[in-house]
Amino acid sequence: MNKPFEPSRPNFQKKHGRRPVRVSLETAAPPVFGKEGYERLRRPSFEGLFDPMTEANCVTGTFDAFNRRVNYLRISVTDRCNLRCTYCSDGEINHLHHDDILRYEEIERVTKAAAALGVRHVRLSGGEPLVRPYLWNLIELLTPIPGIEDISLTTNGTLLKEQATKLRSAGLKRINVSLDSLRPGRFERITGGDKLGDVLEGIQEAHRVGLSPVKINMVVIPGVNDDEVEDFALMAKDEGWHVRFIEHMPFGGIGSTPSMTVAEIKEKIESMVSDLWPCCLSGAGPASYFSFGEGQGTIGFIRPVSHRFCGQCNRLRLTADGKLRPCLLNDLEIDIKSALRNGAGISDLKDLLKQAIIAKPERHHLETAGIGGRQMRQIGG
């Protein structure tokens, strides 16, 4: 487990001759990678060290039209889910037919082509990916692909206890668990299922089998679960959880629901729990991480609404029905399934992936318009 930097310890001032620097979410400079970033981390002055570090890895990949490296592929393996979270679906469930969903071998071919273009990180999602049978077989196909360095999974955790050992043995390295309430009744109202106990047992099992880090994703919805921000923060402080607070995006049937901004969430945590200090945690996404200066737990923030991270976007998405989606919040899609089923080779698949990369928009417009088209469960957000 990566130990976060702990600037609040008393020996910091004695060792470096000054108090640690506090950096706000709003004024922090963007992170620096590569040789310059390494040199900054080695400087005794620690100048610039406390920029909130995002996870985005800019070392390998193919550039898009806005000079962003794309080295991360999110793959939805199914549009089905065993829960009915209110922000993920509007209740209208029209599932894909079995033949419309990409086969594991087809996903393997797309991943090989993506790896040839510099993709290094793969995340499997859904729907709920663990409802698809034998998911560990797909992980076994993806793990040996040259260039793929990291395979991770996003799950609701309800089926994790039974599958964690096989997933880890197949090559899965780390996992994100979506969990929006620690209160059984509220959990059931948000998700439509009485499965909080299963999720907590799944998290425990993931730790036991060696998946690391295990990150807990909480979508903060005002008037629904925002009064649990302190509870989740305390789980990070006292129990060593890696909790990520995510601004609510207007998907599904609650598009008019306002968002609580990360700045508001951070202020609430610092006023009710403890001060936060920037730190790092392994991954390949847009989160900024903080610690409490003690213990192993971390707090992460993802700000799709209040602070676009489009300028650092390093990913493509592959939907369960074989569409390349350059942007989560844009309905543009490129069909790759037809090419797969008409005998396309790796070179042909690379051309389609390049088209998707070049088609990535400069930014989303979530702050002025909601999200139309597909629901979150259909995209694999």
C-alpha positions in Angstrom: 0.0 0.0 0.0 1.3 3.4 -0.9 1.9 5.6 2.2 0.7 9.1 1.7 3.1 12.0 2.4 2.4 13.4 5.8 3.3 17.1 6.0 1.5 17.8 9.3 3.9 15.7 11.4 5.9 17.8 14.0 9.3 17.0 12.5 8.5 18.7 9.2 9.3 22.2 10.4 12.4 21.0 12.2 13.7 19.2 9.1 12.9 21.8 6.5 13.0 25.0 8.4 9.4 26.1 7.8 5.8 25.1 8.3 4.2 22.9 5.6 2.4 24.7 2.8 -1.3 24.6 2.5 -2.8 24.5 -1.0 -6.5 25.0 -1.8 -8.4 23.2 -4.5 -9.0 26.4 -6.3 -5.5 27.9 -6.4 -3.3 24.8 -6.8 -1.1 24.6 -9.9 -1.6 21.6 -12.2 0.7 18.5 -11.5 4.0 18.1 -13.2 5.1 14.7 -14.5 8.3 13.3 -16.0 11.8 14.5 -15.2 10.7 17.9 -14.0 8.2 16.4 -11.6 10.8 14.0 -10.3 13.3 16.8 -9.7 10.7 18.8 -7.9 10.0 16.0 -5.5 13.8 15.7 -4.7 14.3 19.4 -4.0 15.0 20.1 -0.3 12.8 23.2 -0.5 9.8 21.1 -1.5 8.8 24.0 -3.8 5.5 23.1 -5.5 5.3 19.6 -3.9 1.9 20.2 -2.4 0.0 20.6 -5.7 -2.9 18.2 -5.4 -1.7 15.4 -7.5 -4.1 13.8 -10.0 -3.8 10.2 -11.1 -3.5 10.9 -14.8 -0.4 9.3 -16.3 1.1 11.2 -19.3 4.1 9.0 -20.1 2.7 6.8 -22.9 -0.1 7.0 -25.4 -1.3 8.6 -28.6 -2.0 12.3 -28.7 -5.4 13.7 -29.5 -6.2 16.9 -31.4 -5.7 18.9 -28.2 -2.2 17.4 -27.4 -3.6 15.1 -24.7 -2.0 11.6 -24.4 -4.6 8.8 -24.4 -3.3 5.8 -22.5 -6.4 4.6 -20.6 -9.3 2.4 -21.9 -12.5 1.9 -19.9 -14.3 -1.2 -21.0 -18.0 -1.9 -20.2 -18.6 -5.6 -20.2 -22.4 -5.5 -19.7 -25.2 -3.0 -19.4 -26.9 -5.2 -16.8 -26.8 -4.5 -13.0 -28.3 -6.2 -9.9 -29.0 -2.8 -8.4 -31.1 0.2 -9.5 -29.2 3.3 -8.3 -31.2 6.5 -8.8 -28.5 8.5 -10.5 -27.5 5.7 -12.9 -30.8 4.9 -14.5 -34.2 6.5 -14.9 -36.0 3.1 -14.3 -36.5 2.4 -18.0 -34.5 -0.9 -18.4 -34.1 -2.2 -22.0 -31.2 -4.6 -21.9 -29.0 -5.5 -24.8 -29.5 -8.9 -26.3 -26.7 -11.4 -25.7 -25.4 -11.3 -29.3 -25.2 -7.5 -29.2 -22.6 -7.6 -26.5 -18.9 -7.9 -27.3 -17.4 -11.4 -26.6 -14.4 -11.6 -24.4 -12.2 -12.5 -27.4 -13.4 -9.4 -29.2 -12.6 -7.2 -26.2 -9.1 -8.9 -26.2 -8.6 -7.9 -29.8 -9.6 -4.3 -29.2 -7.3 -4.1 -26.2 -4.4 -5.5 -28.2 -4.9 -2.7 -30.8 -5.2 -0.1 -28.0 -2.0 -1.3 -26.4 -0.2 -1.0 -29.7 -1.2 2.7 -29.6 0.2 3.2 -26.1 -2.8 2.3 -23.9 -1.4 1.1 -20.6 -4.3 1.2 -18.2 -7.5 -0.9 -18.5 -10.6 -0.6 -16.3 -13.5 -2.9 -16.5 -17.0 -1.6 -15.7 -20.6 -2.1 -16.4 -23.6 -2.0 -15.6 -22.2 -4.2 -12.9 -19.3 -6.2 -14.4 -19.5 -9.0 -11.9 -22.9 -10.1 -13.1 -21.3 -11.2 -16.3 -20.3 -14.8 -15.9 -16.6 -15.8 -15.6 -15.2 -12.3 -15.7 -11.9 -13.6 -14.5 -11.5 -15.3 -17.9 -11.5 -11.9 -19.6 -8.9 -10.7 -17.1 -6.7 -13.7 -17.9 -7.0 -12.8 -21.6 -6.0 -9.1 -21.0 -3.2 -9.6 -18.4 -0.5 -11.0 -20.8 -1.1 -8.4 -23.6 2.2 -6.6 -24.2 2.1 -3.0 -22.9 -0.9 -3.4 -20.6 0.5 -2.5 -17.1 -2.6 -2.2 -15.0 -6.0 -3.8 -15.0 -8.6 -2.5 -12.5 -12.3 -2.9 -11.9 -15.3 -0.7 -10.8 -18.0 -2.6 -9.0 -21.0 -2.1 -6.7 -19.4 -4.8 -4.5 -22.4 -7.0 -3.9 -20.8 -10.0 -5.6 -17.2 -9.2 -4.7 -16.9 -11.5 -1.7 -17.5 -14.6 -3.8 -15.3 -13.6 -6.8 -12.4 -11.6 -5.2 -10.0 -14.5 -5.0 -10.5 -15.6 -8.7 -10.3 -12.0 -9.9 -7.0 -11.5 -8.1 -5.5 -14.8 -9.3 -6.5 -13.8 -12.9 -4.4 -10.7 -12.7 -6.7 -7.9 -11.3 -4.6 -5.5 -9.3 -6.9 -2.9 -7.8 -10.6 -2.2 -7.4 -13.1 0.7 -6.9 -16.3 0.0 -5.0 -19.3 2.3 -5.5 -20.9 2.9 -2.1 -23.2 5.9 -1.4 -24.4 5.2 2.1 -23.4 3.4 5.2 -27.0 3.3 6.5 -28.9 0.2 5.5 -32.3 1.9 4.9 -30.8 4.7 2.9 -28.6 2.3 1.0 -31.7 0.4 -0.1 -33.5 3.5 -1.1 -30.6 4.7 -3.3 -29.8 1.3 -4.9 -33.1 -0.5 -4.7 -31.4 -3.4 -2.9 -30.9 -4.5 0.7 -27.3 -5.5 0.1 -25.1 -3.1 2.2 -23.8 -6.1 4.3 -22.7 -7.9 1.1 -20.8 -4.8 -0.1 -19.0 -4.3 3.2 -18.0 -8.0 3.3 -16.8 -7.7 -0.3 -14.6 -4.8 0.6 -13.1 -6.8 3.5 -12.5 -9.8 1.2 -10.8 -7.6 -1.5 -8.4 -6.4 1.2 -7.8 -9.9 2.3 -6.9 -11.3 -1.1 -4.4 -8.5 -1.8 -6.3 -6.1 -4.1 -4.7 -2.7 -3.5 -5.7 0.0 -3.3 -9.4 -0.6 -2.7 -11.0 2.8 -3.4 -14.6 3.6 -2.2 -16.5 5.9 -4.5 -19.3 8.0 -3.0 -21.5 10.2 -5.2 -22.6 13.1 -3.0 -26.2 14.0 -3.7 -27.6 17.0 -1.8 -30.6 16.2 0.3 -30.0 12.5 -0.2 -26.7 11.5 1.4 -24.6 14.6 1.9 -25.0 14.3 5.7 -22.8 11.2 5.5 -19.7 12.9 4.2 -18.4 13.1 7.7 -19.0 9.3 8.2 -17.1 8.4 5.1 -14.3 10.7 6.0 -14.0 9.1 9.4 -13.7 5.7 7.7 -10.7 7.1 5.9 -9.2 8.6 9.0 -9.9 5.9 11.5 -10.1 2.7 9.3 -7.7 3.4 6.5 -10.2 3.6 3.7 -9.4 5.3 0.4 -12.6 7.3 0.0 -13.3 9.4 -3.2 -16.1 11.9 -3.2 -17.6 12.5 -6.6 -19.8 15.4 -7.6 -23.2 14.3 -8.8 -23.7 14.5 -12.6 -27.1 14.9 -14.1 -27.7 11.4 -15.5 -30.9 9.5 -15.6 -34.1 10.8 -14.2 -32.7 13.2 -11.6 -31.0 15.6 -14.0 -32.3 18.7 -12.2 -30.8 17.6 -8.9 -28.1 20.1 -7.9 -24.5 19.1 -7.1 -22.5 19.7 -4.0 -19.2 21.0 -5.2 -15.9 19.4 -4.1 -14.9 22.7 -2.5 -18.0 22.5 -0.3 -17.3 18.8 0.5 -13.7 19.6 1.4 -14.7 22.5 3.6 -17.3 20.3 5.4 -14.6 17.6 6.0 -12.1 20.0 7.4 -14.6 21.7 9.6 -16.1 18.5 11.0 -13.2 16.0 10.9 -9.6 17.4 10.4 -7.4 19.4 8.1 -6.5 17.7 4.7 -3.0 17.7 3.2 -2.2 16.8 -0.5 -0.8 13.4 -1.2 -0.5 10.8 -3.9 -2.2 7.5 -4.6 -1.7 5.1 -7.5 -4.2 5.2 -10.4 -4.8 6.5 -13.8 -7.8 8.9 -13.4 -8.6 12.5 -12.6 -8.9 12.4 -8.8 -6.9 14.8 -6.5 -5.9 13.1 -3.2 -5.4 14.3 0.3 -4.6 12.7 3.7 -5.2 13.6 7.3 -1.5 13.6 8.0 -1.8 10.4 10.0 -2.8 6.8 9.3 -3.0 5.1 5.9 -6.4 6.4 4.7 -6.9 9.0 2.0 -9.6 11.3 0.7 -10.0 11.8 -3.1 -12.1 14.3 -4.9 -13.4 14.1 -8.5 -14.9 17.3 -9.9 -16.7 16.7 -13.2 -19.1 19.6 -12.6 -17.3 22.4 -10.7 -13.9 22.0 -12.2 -13.6 20.3 -15.6 -10.6 18.0 -15.9 -11.0 17.7 -19.6 -7.5 19.2 -20.2 -6.0 16.1 -18.5 -8.4 13.5 -20.0 -6.4 10.5 -21.0 -9.1 7.9 -21.8 -11.4 6.3 -24.3 -14.5 4.2 -23.5 -15.7 1.0 -25.1 -19.3 0.3 -24.5 -20.7 -3.2 -24.0 -22.3 -3.2 -27.5 -19.0 -2.3 -29.2 -19.0 1.5 -29.5 -15.9 3.6 -28.9 -16.9 6.7 -27.0 -14.4 9.5 -27.0 -16.0 11.4 -24.1 -18.3 10.2 -21.3 -20.3 13.4 -21.5 -20.7 13.5 -25.3 -22.9 11.2 -27.3 -20.5 10.8 -30.2 -19.7 7.1 -30.7 -17.7 5.1 -33.3 -18.8 1.6 -34.1 -16.0 -1.0 -33.7 -18.1 -4.1 -33.3 -19.1 -4.2 -37.0 -15.4 -4.2 -37.9 -14.6 -6.9 -35.4 -17.3 -9.2 -36.8 -16.3 -8.6 -40.3 -12.8 -9.8 -39.8 -10.9 -6.6 -39.1 -7.3 -7.0 -38.3 -5.3 -5.2 -35.6 -4.3 -2.5 -38.1 -7.9 -1.8 -39.0 -8.9 -1.7 -35.3 -6.0 0.7 -34.6 -7.4 3.0 -37.3 -10.8 3.1 -35.6 -9.2 3.8 -32.3 -7.2 6.6 -33.8 -10.5 8.1 -35.2 -12.0 8.0 -31.7 -8.9 9.6 -30.2 -8.9 12.4 -32.8 -12.6 12.9 -32.2 -12.2 13.6 -28.5 -13.8 17.0 -27.9 -11.9 19.7 -26.1 -14.3 19.8 -23.2 -17.7 18.8 -22.0 -20.6 21.3 -21.4 -22.1 19.7 -18.3 -22.3 23.1 -16.5 -24.8 24.4 -19.1 -26.5 21.3 -20.3 -27.6 18.0 -18.9 -26.7 14.6 -20.4 -28.9 13.1 -23.0 -28.7 9.9 -25.0 -27.5 6.9 -23.0 -27.8 6.3 -19.3 -24.7 5.8 -17.2 -25.3 2.0 -16.9 -25.2 1.8 -20.7 -21.9 3.7 -21.0 -19.8 2.2 -18.3 -18.9 5.6 -16.8 
